[in-house]
Structure formats: C-alpha cells, structure tokens
C-alpha cells in the first residue's frame, strides 16, 4: 500500500512537486510593533503566529495549496 509523502507539496510556480519549509516568525519585531502601536498590531501578530506559511524550497514562493503530493507508484515486476 502506497502512502503519501508528507514532505512534498505541489508548487504552482515551479509546476512540480517540491519540498517546503516554514518561514520563521520574528517575535521580537512583532513585540516592538505592538508596543509602538499601543496594541493595535496584536491581531496581526496573532494571525501570523497561528497561520505559518509554507515556502517552496526551489523558488521561494509561498505555497497556498495544502494538497500533499502522492508518492510515486511502486513498480511491480510481472510474474
């Protein structure tokens, strides 16, 4: 039984299945923005924290699709 490879996602920009990484969030920057804006920046910080964005390892563009690429079919030798 073939299982899906969870490290691959389809990238529309590259037009192929690619590996991805998450963009790290700079919490110190968001804390500074929240203090300077008297708390008005807090909803944006919360949204950025709760919705991490996947980035394509090939082109660096964001991956909006959450479809996991299927693993390649296994080749069976005819009996």
Sine and cosine of phi, psi and omega as CSV:
sin_phi,cos_phi,sin_psi,cos_psi,sin_omega,cos_omega
0.00,0.00,0.79,-0.61,-0.03,-1.00
-1.00,0.06,0.66,-0.75,0.06,-1.00
-0.91,-0.41,0.40,-0.92,0.00,-1.00
-0.97,0.26,0.61,-0.79,0.04,-1.00
-1.00,0.09,0.92,-0.40,-0.11,-0.99
-0.97,0.25,-0.10,0.99,0.01,-1.00
-1.00,0.00,-0.11,0.99,-0.04,-1.00
-0.92,-0.39,0.66,-0.75,0.08,-1.00
-0.67,-0.74,0.43,-0.90,0.01,-1.00
-0.99,0.14,0.80,-0.59,0.05,-1.00
-0.98,-0.19,0.84,-0.54,0.00,-1.00
-0.94,0.33,-0.48,0.88,-0.01,-1.00
-0.96,0.29,-0.68,0.74,0.01,-1.00
-0.99,0.11,-0.33,0.94,-0.05,-1.00
0.87,0.49,0.63,0.78,0.07,-1.00
-0.39,-0.92,0.14,-0.99,0.04,-1.00
-0.99,0.12,0.81,-0.59,-0.11,-0.99
-0.73,-0.68,0.32,-0.95,0.15,-0.99
-0.99,0.14,0.34,-0.94,-0.06,-1.00
-0.69,-0.72,0.23,-0.97,0.12,-0.99
-0.64,-0.77,0.31,-0.95,0.03,-1.00
-1.00,-0.09,0.63,-0.78,0.04,-1.00
-0.98,0.20,0.85,-0.52,0.00,-1.00
-0.93,0.37,0.56,-0.83,-0.02,-1.00
-0.99,-0.16,0.75,-0.67,0.02,-1.00
-1.00,0.04,0.99,-0.11,-0.06,-1.00
-0.94,0.35,-0.50,0.86,0.02,-1.00
-0.90,0.43,-0.64,0.77,0.03,-1.00
-0.90,0.44,-0.69,0.72,0.00,-1.00
-0.92,0.38,-0.56,0.83,0.07,-1.00
-0.90,0.43,-0.69,0.73,0.04,-1.00
-0.88,0.47,-0.71,0.71,0.04,-1.00
-0.88,0.48,-0.65,0.76,-0.01,-1.00
-0.91,0.41,-0.65,0.76,0.01,-1.00
-0.93,0.38,-0.71,0.71,-0.02,-1.00
-0.92,0.39,-0.51,0.86,-0.01,-1.00
-0.99,-0.10,0.19,0.98,0.00,-1.00
0.84,0.55,0.63,0.78,0.10,-1.00
1.00,-0.04,-0.09,1.00,-0.01,-1.00
-0.93,0.37,-0.35,0.94,-0.01,-1.00
-0.99,0.11,-0.19,0.98,-0.07,-1.00
-0.83,0.56,-0.68,0.73,0.03,-1.00
-0.88,0.47,-0.60,0.80,0.03,-1.00
-0.92,0.39,-0.64,0.77,0.03,-1.00
-0.90,0.45,-0.71,0.71,0.01,-1.00
-0.88,0.47,-0.69,0.72,0.02,-1.00
-0.88,0.47,-0.70,0.72,-0.01,-1.00
-0.91,0.42,-0.55,0.83,0.00,-1.00
-0.95,0.30,-0.64,0.77,-0.08,-1.00
-1.00,0.09,-0.21,0.98,0.00,-1.00
-0.78,-0.62,0.97,0.24,0.01,-1.00
-0.91,0.42,0.61,-0.80,-0.04,-1.00
-0.98,-0.18,0.70,-0.71,0.07,-1.00
-0.99,0.10,0.67,-0.74,0.05,-1.00
-0.86,-0.51,0.66,-0.75,0.01,-1.00
-0.93,0.37,0.72,-0.69,0.05,-1.00
-0.96,0.29,-0.36,0.93,-0.03,-1.00
-0.99,0.11,-0.79,0.62,-0.11,-0.99
-0.93,-0.36,-0.27,0.96,0.03,-1.00
0.99,0.11,0.00,1.00,0.01,-1.00
-0.98,0.18,0.43,-0.90,0.02,-1.00
-0.93,0.36,0.56,-0.83,0.03,-1.00
-0.97,-0.24,0.93,-0.37,-0.04,-1.00
-1.00,0.01,-0.39,0.92,-0.01,-1.00
-0.99,0.16,0.66,-0.75,0.06,-1.00
-0.97,-0.23,0.17,0.99,0.01,-1.00
-0.95,0.33,0.83,-0.56,0.04,-1.00
-0.99,0.14,0.72,-0.70,0.00,-1.00
-0.93,0.36,0.69,-0.73,0.03,-1.00
-0.94,0.33,0.50,-0.86,0.04,-1.00
-0.96,0.28,0.47,-0.88,-0.02,-1.00
-0.89,0.45,0.56,-0.83,-0.01,-1.00
-0.92,0.40,0.58,-0.81,0.01,-1.00
-0.98,0.20,0.64,-0.77,0.00,-1.00
-1.00,0.01,0.81,-0.58,0.03,-1.00
-0.95,-0.33,0.69,-0.73,0.06,-1.00
-0.98,0.17,0.72,-0.69,0.04,-1.00
-0.90,0.43,0.59,-0.81,-0.04,-1.00
-0.99,0.12,0.00,0.00,0.00,0.00
